[in-house]
Amino acid sequence: MNDPVRVMIVEDSAVVRQLLAHIVSRDPRLELAAALPSAEEALAELDRVQPDVISMDIRLPGLDGLEATRRIMAERPTPIVVIADAVEEQGLRISMNALRAGALTVVEKPLGPTREGWERVADSICTQLYIMSQVPVIRRRPPRPPPAPTPRVADVMLPPGRPSLVGIAASTGGPPALARVLGGLPANFPVPILLVQHMGAPFLEGFASWLDGLVPPRVQLAENLAVPRAGHVYVAPGDRHLGITATGVMQVSEAPPVGGQRPAADVLFQSMASTLGRRGLGILLTGMGEDGARGLAALRNAGGLTLAEDETSAVVYGMPAAAMRLGGVSASLPLDLIGPRLLKAVGTDRE
């Protein structure tokens, strides 16, 4: 049997710190290595404790969780799971920025065994700590200029005509990747974008608001039966699938999870394959598992252009790799080249 994952808890509330310690200690996959009340103490103890994963509070005295994440990723890169209050706006914004700084995911803060949904939240925390401990993380350095184009599969001719809809999906590492891709698009981008991001349901509205403040196109939660508009990005709401219908309206549904996911990238891409064919453009970014691989393959088989993030830039090369194995990828590109390819495909590149 493998050694348990060593967890460092950073949380200023003594009550929540004790709750998290209890949650971690009862899971045989995990071992409580340290539970500390401040980022300063965590940074001082990193080399001695050598955790496999860190549970990071965001609202801390002194250094907050965002600055702590930046320092950890610069000095001793360690997988970080942000523990946040989903309904607290400032904390959520800091949490999303911590993901940009190198944290891997954000999960809901536990409120106590007597509260509704306690076991669900506790199980989610343990599972995320265990899974994220397996993700290789690298030291964060200032960004360098993007490399010359080196697609991992041969470029293909763009489908006849221009896409009328873009679908993008991501999981672990998705928020900063999406901010990079969408940040390179103009506010008047001529095609609607539908977006699936694997994230806890309570965080999706805050995620959409955070992204809306970062990128030129408007970002909002998708609404059932609404017509998607150019220059807008529509995010699948928490615990709801998102797709496009033959009549051109968005479908937000409570259909059963697909591959354990709701929202599922496969649902989005499959709907695009069946309703749009060659007028659909699908993009699959970083993430664990295989969600999106089958749907992207279906879209490519229907004549659509399909792009996937290359292994050289993906935080987790799981979902894109699965799509590659199924032959569902027209071109595999590093993250910084996906936006320019998207602009070229819709005819708005500035070259």
Secondary structure, DSSP 8 states (H G I E B T S, - for coil): ----EEEEEE-S-HHHHHHHHHHHHT-TTEEEEEEES-HHHHHHHHHHH--SEEEEESS-SSS-HHHHHHHHHHHS---EEEEE-TT-HHHHHHHHHHHHHT--EEEE----TTSTTHHHHHHHHHHHHHHHTTS----------------SS------SS--SEEEEEE-TTHHHHHHHHHHTS-TT-SS-EEEEE---GGGHHHHHHHHHTTSSSEEEE--TT----TTEEEE--TT-EEEE-TTS-EEEE----BTTBSS-HHHHHHHHHHHTGGGEEEEE-SBSSSTTHHHHHHHHHTT-EEEEE-TTT-SSBSHHHHHHHTT--SEEE-HHHHHHHHHHHTT----
